[in-house]
Amino acid sequence: MHIMEGFLPATHAVTWGAVAVVCVGVGLRSINKAVKKQPELKMLIGVAAAFTFILSALKLPSLTGSSSHPTGTGLGAILFGPLAMAPIAAIVLLFQAILLAHGGLTTLGANIFSLGVVGPLVGYGTYRLGKKLALPLSLTVFAAASLADLATYGTTALQLALAFPDPLGGISASLFKFLGVFAVTQIPLALGEGFLTVLIFNFMQKYSGGELAQLGFHLTRSEGRL
């Protein structure tokens, strides 16, 4: 997901940056509103941020100019909604770009949009759909985390295709190529992230049940377990 420093054309970098600024601003308002109502949720927000930082730092080489890794945004999207993940992703990506040379500053907006906006939106939508269909919580959390991961990479593939269309087939052909190469590493990573997210959610259910209840998770002891 992390597009490296200087890889995108200037116009693309600026455009994605402007979109990301708006999303981060909206997300900050969402977090501030939640924390003012329930200050004790700061701990869970920290857990969601740490989970995203650790998983998204575990990179594997992939396409030129990018990398494959888990994203970790599905958990935060389930807990706090998709809006909260944009500022969390911005902080995570900024530190990774500066400290780990993972991603870049000029591509920060594009990376925020894929990791902190599209991925969480898909993950949260999947979670809400699973709840509406009364699916087992473990399956719902697994699907939400896995699809959030895949949506992030699909967005990155689209961003790269828009920046570097195929000379013969255009954007669609380029997108197909990027998605094909990403799939080799990303599908197994997404499935693994889904299982790990369920395990972390179970842990939080056991040790942070009160905070989860304040977020609307009224669970029995066995719910959410694989």
C-alpha positions in Angstrom: 0.0 0.0 0.0 2.8 2.4 0.8 3.7 4.2 -2.4 7.3 5.3 -2.0 8.7 8.8 -1.9 8.6 10.7 -5.2 7.0 7.9 -7.2 3.8 9.7 -8.1 3.6 12.7 -10.5 3.4 16.0 -8.8 -0.2 16.7 -9.9 -1.3 13.3 -8.5 0.5 13.8 -5.2 -1.1 17.2 -4.7 -4.6 16.0 -5.6 -4.4 13.0 -3.2 -2.9 15.3 -0.6 -5.8 17.7 -0.8 -8.4 14.9 -0.5 -6.5 13.4 2.4 -6.5 16.8 4.3 -10.3 17.0 4.1 -10.7 13.4 5.3 -8.3 13.8 8.2 -10.1 17.0 9.3 -13.4 15.2 9.3 -11.9 12.3 11.2 -10.4 14.5 13.9 -13.8 16.0 14.6 -15.2 12.5 14.9 -12.5 11.4 17.4 -12.8 14.6 19.4 -16.5 14.2 19.7 -16.2 10.6 20.8 -13.4 11.4 23.4 -15.3 14.3 24.9 -18.3 12.1 25.5 -16.3 9.1 26.7 -12.7 10.1 27.7 -12.0 6.5 28.8 -12.0 5.4 25.1 -8.6 7.0 24.6 -7.0 3.6 25.5 -8.9 1.8 22.8 -8.0 4.5 20.3 -4.4 3.9 21.2 -4.7 0.2 20.8 -6.3 0.7 17.3 -3.4 3.1 16.3 -0.7 0.7 17.6 -2.3 -2.2 15.8 -2.4 -0.3 12.5 1.2 0.9 13.0 2.6 -2.6 13.7 0.8 -4.5 11.0 1.3 -1.9 8.3 5.1 -1.8 9.1 5.5 -5.5 8.3 6.2 -4.9 4.6 7.1 -7.4 1.9 8.6 -6.3 -1.5 5.9 -6.1 -4.2 5.5 -3.9 -7.2 8.1 -1.3 -8.1 7.3 1.8 -6.0 5.1 0.0 -3.5 4.9 -2.9 -1.0 2.6 -5.6 0.4 1.7 -5.8 4.1 -1.3 -6.1 6.4 -3.1 -2.8 7.1 -4.6 -3.1 10.6 -7.3 -0.6 9.9 -10.3 -3.0 10.1 -10.2 -3.2 13.9 -10.3 0.6 14.4 -13.1 1.0 11.8 -15.2 -1.6 13.6 -14.7 0.0 17.0 -14.9 3.7 16.1 -16.3 3.9 12.6 -14.4 4.7 9.4 -14.0 8.4 9.9 -11.7 8.0 12.9 -9.1 6.0 10.9 -8.1 8.8 8.6 -6.2 10.8 11.3 -4.9 7.6 12.8 -3.5 6.5 9.4 -2.0 9.9 8.9 0.0 9.7 12.1 1.0 6.1 11.4 2.1 6.9 7.9 4.0 10.1 8.8 6.0 8.2 11.4 6.7 5.3 9.1 7.8 7.7 6.3 10.2 9.6 8.6 11.5 6.8 10.8 11.3 3.7 8.6 11.5 5.1 5.1 8.3 3.3 4.4 6.2 5.3 2.1 7.0 9.0 1.7 6.0 12.6 2.4 5.1 13.5 -1.2 2.9 10.3 -1.4 1.5 10.7 2.1 -1.9 11.9 0.8 -2.3 8.9 -1.6 -1.3 6.5 1.1 -3.7 8.1 3.7 -6.6 7.8 1.2 -6.0 4.1 0.5 -5.1 3.0 4.0 -7.1 5.4 6.2 -10.2 6.2 4.0 -11.2 3.5 1.5 -10.0 0.5 3.5 -11.9 1.5 6.7 -15.0 2.4 4.7 -15.1 -1.0 3.2 -14.3 -2.7 6.5 -17.0 -0.8 8.4 -19.6 -1.4 5.7 -18.8 -5.1 5.7 -19.1 -5.2 9.5 -22.5 -3.4 9.4 -23.8 -5.7 6.7 -22.7 -8.8 8.7 -24.5 -7.5 11.8 -27.6 -6.8 9.7 -27.6 -10.3 8.4 -27.0 -11.7 11.9 -23.8 -13.4 10.9 -21.6 -14.8 13.7 -19.5 -12.0 15.1 -16.2 -13.9 14.5 -17.1 -14.2 10.8 -18.2 -10.6 10.6 -14.9 -9.3 12.1 -12.8 -11.6 9.9 -14.6 -10.5 6.7 -14.4 -6.8 7.7 -10.7 -6.9 8.4 -9.9 -9.0 5.3 -11.9 -6.9 2.9 -10.6 -3.6 4.4 -7.1 -4.9 3.6 -8.0 -5.9 0.1 -9.8 -2.6 -0.6 -6.7 -0.7 0.4 -4.6 -2.6 -2.1 -7.2 -2.2 -4.8 -7.1 1.5 -4.2 -3.4 1.6 -4.4 -3.5 -0.4 -7.6 -5.9 2.2 -9.0 -3.8 5.1 -7.9 -0.7 3.6 -9.6 -2.8 2.8 -12.8 -4.0 6.4 -12.9 -0.4 7.6 -12.6 1.1 5.1 -15.0 -1.5 4.0 -17.6 -0.5 1.2 -20.0 0.7 2.6 -23.3 -1.6 0.3 -25.2 -4.5 -0.6 -22.9 -4.7 2.5 -20.9 -5.7 2.7 -17.2 -7.8 -0.4 -17.2 -5.0 -2.6 -18.6 -2.6 -1.1 -16.1 -5.0 -1.6 -13.2 -5.4 -5.3 -14.2 -1.7 -5.8 -14.2 -1.2 -4.1 -10.8 -4.1 -6.1 -9.2 -2.7 -9.3 -10.6 0.8 -8.8 -9.1 -0.6 -7.6 -5.8 -2.9 -10.6 -5.5 0.0 -13.0 -5.2 1.1 -11.6 -1.8 -2.0 -9.7 -0.7 -4.7 -12.3 -0.6 -2.8 -14.5 1.9 -1.9 -11.4 4.0 -5.5 -10.3 4.0 -6.8 -13.7 5.3 -4.1 -13.7 7.9 -5.0 -10.2 9.0 -8.6 -11.3 9.3 -7.7 -14.1 11.7 -5.4 -11.9 13.7 -8.1 -9.2 14.1 -10.5 -11.7 15.5 -7.9 -12.8 18.0 -7.2 -9.3 19.1 -10.9 -8.5 19.3 -11.4 -11.6 21.5 -8.5 -10.3 23.8 -10.1 -6.9 24.0 -13.5 -8.5 24.8 -11.9 -10.3 27.7 -9.8 -7.4 29.2 -11.7 -4.3 28.0 -15.2 -5.4 28.1 -16.4 -2.3 29.8 -15.0 0.0 27.1 -16.4 -2.2 24.3 -19.9 -2.1 26.0 -19.7 1.7 25.9 -19.2 1.4 22.1 -22.3 -0.7 21.8 -20.7 -4.2 21.9 -22.9 -6.1 24.2 -21.3 -9.5 24.0 -21.5 -12.8 25.7 -18.4 -14.5 26.8 -18.3 -16.8 23.8 -19.2 -14.3 21.1 -16.6 -13.3 18.6 -14.4 -16.4 19.2 -13.1 -18.7 16.4 
